[in-house]
Amino acid sequence: MFDSALRLTTPTSSPTLLELAHDAKVGFKDARVTVDNMRRAGVLVVVRTRVVSYRNRPVAEYCTPARLEVLGVKRCALRDAFASWATPIV
């Protein structure tokens, strides 16, 4: 998944979960679990969302934090703060 994210990321777009699964040649369910774990660990970050034809809602585009710096993509500090904010589990 990590290699797929690096390979598919361009300055104008990043891969979606479905594109990552297709490129890595794994099932969608396994890709979803892996990408979710990688996102929580900070290996992948959500860069932006994209409207696609196969879903009603926009899908997330994923990229590695190091690749974002190389491509010069600006990230929102407030969004990062809210994303890392600890929420109590009730």
LUMMARMI-200398 format. One record per residue: residue in three letters; z negated, y, x negated of N, C-alpha, C in turn. Coordinates in pm, whole numbers, plus 50000, padded with zeros to 5 digits. Each point is the difference from the previous one (the first is absolute). Layout:
AlaZYXZYXZYX
...
***
This chain:
Met500004988149918500005011950082500005012649913
Phe499214999649895499925011549912501365002949937
Asp500654989649950501335001849940501025004950102
Ser499904995050121500915004450106499795014750032
Ala498745004250004499715014150028500565008949889
Leu499874995749876500555007949889501525000650005
Arg500614988750028501464999149999500645007850115
Leu499375000050117500625006150118499665014850019
Thr499085005349921499615014050017501025009349934
Thr500445009850077500905010449950499365013650030
Pro500525010849945499415013150030500075003950147
Thr500954994650074500155003950140499384990250099
Ser499784987649960499404990350092499244989349924
Ser499104993750071499224989049946500124988350096
Pro499694987949956500184988450087498954999050110
Thr500434994950112499094996950110499474985949979
Leu499084996050085499434986649990501084989350016
Leu500895001850095501084990450021500934999249879
Glu500315011449941500865000149881499314993449881
Leu498695002249986499254993449892500014984950019
Ala499784995550123499994985650028501374993849972
His501045006950041501364994949978500334999249851
Asp499665010449926500315000249857499184989849922
Ala498744998150040499134990449930500224985750047
Lys500804998550106500324986850056498754992550045
Val499165007150075498804993950059500035002850150
Gly499184993050072499915002150144499355013350034
Phe500295004850120499495013050041498485000150008
Lys499424989350054498544999550014499315000249864
Asp500524992349906499424999949865500195013549932
Ala501145006250021500245013249942499055010350059
Arg499754999150130499105009550065498594998949944
Val499524987949982498664997949945499945004849855
Thr501014996749922500025003949859500085015149983
Val500885006450075500145014649990498725006950048
Asp499374994750103498755005850047498924999149892
Asn499904988549935499034998549891500335009149882
Met501285001149967500415008749890499755014750033
Arg500175003650126499745013850042498515003149990
Arg499164990850045498555002249991499525000649856
Ala500644992449912499625000049859500565012049924
Gly500915007450062500575011749934501234997249918
Val500524987850008501204996449925501245006050067
Leu500005000450132501085006450076499415011150085
Val500785010450022499595011050087501115002650101
Val499615005450114500995004050100500515013749961
Val501315000949981500615012649956500365008650120
Arg500674994250096500465007150119500294989750108
Thr500425004750115500424991050106501485002250027
Arg500624989850056501435000650028500274994050138
Val500905006150074500414994750130501064989349977
Val499784988350060500934988849986500444995450139
Ser501114992950004500554995850129499294987950060
Tyr499314992249919499404987750049498565001650048
Arg499515012350004498625002150043499885013450072
Asn499095000750097499815012350077499295010849919
Arg499114995849912499235009449920500575000949859
Pro499765011049932500455000949861499264989849912
Val500674995349897499414990449908499635007149870
Ala499024994549930499545005949875500914995849885
Glu500165009149905500714997049876498954999149889
Tyr500104989849917499004997349897500565002449860
Cys499115004349911500375002349861498754998549913
Thr500214997949872498864999449908499625014249960
Pro498725002749977499595013549962500665004949870
Ala500174991149904500635003949873501455004050021
Arg500694992950086501415003150028500135013450072
Leu499015003650081500025013050068500005011349899
Glu499194998649896499935010449898501315001149923
Val500624988749971501275000049928501095006750083
Leu500014997250130501015005750089499705014350040
Gly498785004549975499645013750034499735002350147
Val499594989650072499695001450142498605005950013
Lys499895010350081498715006650020499214992550107
Arg498724998149973499124993650098499045010350054
Cys499534997850118499095009250067498564996449964
Ala499285009449940498624997449958499094997550120
Leu500225007250108499174998150118500214986150060
Arg501244995550002500284986650052499344989449912
Asp500045001849870499354990649909498494999850022
Ala499425011750025498565000750024499624992550127
Phe500775002050106499714992950125500254985049986
Ala500984996249923500314985849982498884992849926
Ser499355006949908498944993549922498615002150060
Trp499925007250110498735002950064499394987150054
Ala498764997649965499314987950047499615001750146
Thr500354990250080499645000350141499004988850028
Pro498975002850076499014989650028500574989550094
Ile499644987749976500414989050087498884997750100
Val500335001650126498974998850104500164986950072
***
